[in-house]
Amino acid sequence: IKRALAFAAATVLLLTFGCGQAAAEEKTAEATPEVVAVEDASSDNAAIGGTDAVVSYTGIYHVDQTTDESTSGSYASNTANENTVLVESAGELTMNSADINKTGDVEGDFSTGINAAVVVSSKGQMTLSESNITTNGAGAAGLAVLGEGTQLALNNTSVYTSGTSSPVIIVRDDASAVITAGILATEGADSPCILFLGGRLTLAGVSLSSAGGD
């Protein structure tokens, strides 16, 4: 039942915001961007697909229980089930003007974010500004924000995914994300801009587009 409620919340979000160019142009014309927040107090810690398996994450740029900053860096991963940037265990990362790339196909459940370019989990906090994220692989999401107490702030950043089952962002298990300005776009089949599986998501002045029409 909880998974059904989470998927219903995701459906409402996608139907409300859409991913069409017309909606993006209308928001651009507004002097003050509309701020829209979606919140779901429910939590479903089981992975999508009905498993309770614990997922272990690895990252090229890994922040764990520390505080770090990066400016004008370029990071890439082409290994299956490896994140390019990983912030976890109450780590804090501020990143500006970054170029983040991810290739390689997922092995397992993509909705856990195990093959995403950027993962923030287990009370990690990340602020990413003026950056570009690009993925090209099956089940290669742009970002995944996971777990209660986890927070992501995304500012004026472009995120593009081109593989199947590759949402721009996955928000799940009571995590929180705020996205201000920027472009979120997907090209692959079964790739909505947003996969919302419980938590809180706020969008302001964001352009959404999906070739799949979701």
N, C-alpha and C positions, 0 to 999 in steps of 0.2 A: 504493500500500500504506500509506504514511504517513497519507494522508487517511482511509483505512478504519480504521486503528488509532485515530486521533483521534476519529472518529465513534463507534467502539466504546466508547471511554472515556466519551464523553458519554452514550451509552445506559446504560452501567453506572451512572453517577452518578445519572441520572434515575430508573432503576429502584430504586436503593438508597434514595434519599431520598424520591422521590415528590413530588407537589405537592398532596396531599389535605388537607382540613381536619382529618381524624382524626389524621394524623401531627403536625400543628401543635399540636393540643390536647394530645397525649401529651407533646410536648416542653415545653409550658408547665407541665405538672403536675410536671415533674422539678425537684428542688431545685437540682441542678447540671446545666447544659446539657451534652449530649453534644457533644464536639468531633470532627468528622469531616474528615479531610484526604484529598484525592485528588491524586495526582501522576503526571505522564506525562513521561518524560525525552525523548520524541521531539519533533521539531520539523518543521513543514511550513510554509515561508515563502510558498508559493504561495497566492493567494487561493482561497477555496472557489469551485468552478466551473472550476478548472483554469487560471486566468490568473496571470501573473507581473507584472501591471501594478502600478506604484508608485502608492500612494494618497496624495494630498495632503489634509491636514485643515485646516479653518478653524474658529475658535470665537469666540463673543461674548466670553467671559471666557477669555483666552489667556495661559497661563504657559509661557514658553519660555526655558530656561537661566537662570532666576531663581528666587528664593524669595519666596512671597507668602502672605498670610493674609487671610481674609474671615470676617466674622461678621454674621449676620442680613441677608444679601443676597438679592435676588430677581433671577433671570436667566431669559430666555426667548429662544428662536429659533423662527421659523416658516418658515425658508428650507430648501429641499431640500439635503441633503448639507452642512449646516452644523451643527457641534456647539455646544451651549450653553456647555459648559465643556470646555476642551482644555488638557491638561498634557502637554508633550512635551520632548524633547531635554534630559533630565536636570533639567528644572524641578521645583520642589517647591511644593505647595499644601496648606495646611491650611484647611479650610472648615467652619464650624459654623453650625447653625441656618439653613441655606440653603433657598430655594424655587427649584427648577430645573425648567423646563418646556420641552418640545420638541414642535413640530408640523411638518407637512410630510412628504411621501412621499419615500422613497429613490429615487435614480436610479443604478442599478448594484447591486452586491453588498452587501446589508445586513450580512453577516457580517464585513465589514472594519470595521464601526463607523462608517462615514463619515456616517451619519445618526443616530447615537446622541446622547442628551442629554449624556452625559459620556464623554470619551475620555481615557485615560492611555496614552501610548505612548513608545517610544524612550528607555527608562530614566527616564521621568518617575516621580514619586512623589506620591501624593495621599492625604490623610486627610480623610474626610468623616463628620461626626458630627451627630446630632440634626437630620437634614434630611429633605426630601421631594423626590422626583423623579417627575415625571409626563410621559408621552409619549402622543401621539395622532396616529399616522400610520403608513402602511405602511413596514415596515422601520425603525422608530424604536425601537431598543433603549434601555434605560435607561442602561446603562454598558457600555463596552468597554475591556478591559485587554489591551494588545498589545505583544509583543516581550520578548525576554530582558532581564532587569534592571529591568523595569517593575513597580511595586508599587502596590497599592491597599489601603487599610484603610477599611472601611465599618462604622460603629458606630451602632447604634440608629437606623437610617434606613429610611424606607418608600419603596419604588419600585413604581410602577404603570405598566403599559403597556396600551394598549387596541387598537392596530392589529394587522393581520396581520404575521406574520414579525417580531415585536418581542419578543425575549427580554428578561428583566430585565437579565441580565448575559452578556456574551461574554468568555470568557477564552481566549486563543490565543497560539501562537508563543512558548512558554516564559515567559509573564508569570505574575505571582503576585498573588493576591487573598485577603484575609482578611475575612470578613463575620461580625460579632458582633451578635446580637439583630436586631431590625427585622423588617419584612414585605416579602416579594418576591411580587408578584402580576401575572399577565397575564390579559387578557380576549380577545385576538384569536386567530384561527385560526393554526395552525402557529407558536405562540409559547410554547415551553417557558420555565420560569423561568430555566434555565441552559443556555447553549450553550457547551460545554467542548471546545476544540479544541487542547489541549496546554498544559502548564504546571503550576501548582499552585493549588489552591483549597481553602480551609479555611472551614467553616461551624460556628458555635456558637450554639445557641438561636435559629435563624432559622425564621420561618414561611414556607412556600412554598405557593402556590396558583396553579393554571392552569385557566381555564375550558375550554381545549381538552383537558385531561386528560393532557397529556404530562408 
